[in-house]
């Protein structure tokens, strides 16, 4: 297992981190719960094989992940790892809740302290909320009393918001971002990743496989990967790309079975910073272009078409439709569309007023595409 310094914090960390969001599950009555015996064995097997970073969160597996992670870290395993969990901003209704949540999570994990306690899934609005709750004062106290060793945040918004958060606090221990070869221009972006590095904030990467989508590529992408002389798997290419960055200390993988764990351990034996050749980078660029070529709607996500007078969530609808085709996963559309139906912002609410088409820089036939998306959802639901 390759290890690197965790920035300037004074300890080494494995490049592969165990993400506890997708642990093995089993049916228990009408509910799906973590298969605790398997999950605990997998986490310990990973640690015995060199993984030193374990990541969980308040809401993973409907709140069960922290409990199972804590059980896995009994019998001396806690002392072998860097343990991270996350403060859920959506659960905090007042400033005092920050302390209550931390204490609750320490109890669930059954540990006296956390190596990292990070602010979860920040965007512009949730960060403003935590600023109003004086998150810096909360951190100061939690660091002083020893309940946490380091701070940090995970992130889902745009580059501008990422930079704002980075510059708001002088004591960030890490920034956790979604990053892979499809998302280098999305969310925090490569520019944000590089900025964090310049500011001395180590990067932990989540979603290196885009929720598993990059592990099972569709037809034309699979053909491209299979034709490469290296014979690397789709998973290897995705991990190799992210591991190439010196700013990235740990790459999280949500492993759901023993086979995935063993495959990841094998891959990470040989991954190192700067190992991507120019030819490798060109090939990954070709992979990205192959995915993008599958997108039927050439929407750039500029959002000029919103707000829609009927509150139709046009960019989000088009993104979900494109993702369905990009990854050959109908669930990408149906999951998003069900949410939009509940909010009354689905494509069926379009009254064909044309306001969106009059401002679209790409001159897309938005009305026609909305009808097609709605018809496609009715077919696959």
Secondary structure, DSSP 8 states (H G I E B T S, - for coil): --EEE-TTSS-EEESEEEETTS--EEEETTEEEE-HHHHHHHHHHHHHTT--EEE--TTGGGGTHHHHHHHHTTTTTGGGSEEEEEE-GGG-SSTTHHHHHHHHHHHHHT-S-EEEEEEEEE-HHHHHHHHHTTHHHHHHHHHHTTSEEE--EEE-S-HHHHHHHHHH-TT--EEEEE-STTSTTSTTHHHHHHHHHHTT-EEEEE-TTTTTGGGS--HHHHHHHHHSTT---HHHHHHHHHHT-TTEEEEEE---SHHHHHHHHHHHTS--TT---HHHHHHHHHHHHHHHTT-SS------TT-S-TT---HHHHHHHHHHHHHHT-THHHHHHHHHHHHHT-SGGG-----HHHHH-TT---HHHHHHHHHHHHHHH-
